[in-house]
Amino acid sequence: MVEILPRRRALSYEQADPEHTWYARQAMNPDNITAHREGTGREIVEQTDGKVDAFIGAVGPAEPFWGLPKPSRP
């Protein structure tokens, strides 16, 4: 996976200089999924009056896809 190399590089930077480097770890952070569920997902449901037929998005770390379906379910 192409995504693994940047993650390894970010981790190596953090390990080499932890005082000046912070690696967000978005894909491993449950708060990121919660933010999309409670923020992005709720916003989409409110702006469409809950009438969402489909959602198309680009995949990076994929948290929007984990967080969005929950608020859109009846």
N, C-alpha and C positions, 0 to 999 in steps of 0.2 A: 504494500500500500504506500502510495506517495506521501500520505499524511504522516506516516510514522517518522520519516527522516526529520521534518521540522520539529516534531515533538522531542525527539532524541537530542537535537541540537539545543532546544530551549532548556531541557533538563540539564545538559552538560554545562550550559552557561550558568544556570542557577547553582549547580554543585561547585563550579569553579569560583564563583563570587557571590555567595548567598547574601552578603550584606547589601549588595547593589543590584541584585537581580531577583525578579519575582516572576514565576511562571504560573499563569492563571489556572491551568488544568481545567478548562471549560468542560470538556467531555466527561470528566470524572467528578464534576461538582454538581451535586443534586440541587443546590440553590439555583443553578443556571436553568435547569429544567423547570423548577418552580416559578422562576421569573417569567418564562415564556408561557406557562400555564396560566398564571395569575395576571400577567401583563399583556403579552402579545395575543394569546388565545382569547382572552376576555374582550380585548379591543376589537378583534375581528368579529366575534359573535355580536357585540353591541352595534358595530357599524353596519352589519348586514341583517340586523334583527333576527339573528339565528338561522338565516336562510343561506347556508353555505353548501353548495353542491360539490365543490372540489377545492382543493388547496394545492397549489404548485409552488414549490420553493427550491432553492439551491441547497445542496447538502454540504455543510462544512463539518462541524462537530455533531450535527444532527439534533441538538437540544430542541429546536422549534418543533421537530416532528414528534418528539417524546412529550413535549409540553402542550402542544396545540389540541390534540384530539379530545382531551378530557373536558374542557369547557364547552366544546361544541356538541357534546352528546346531550340529548334531552334528559 
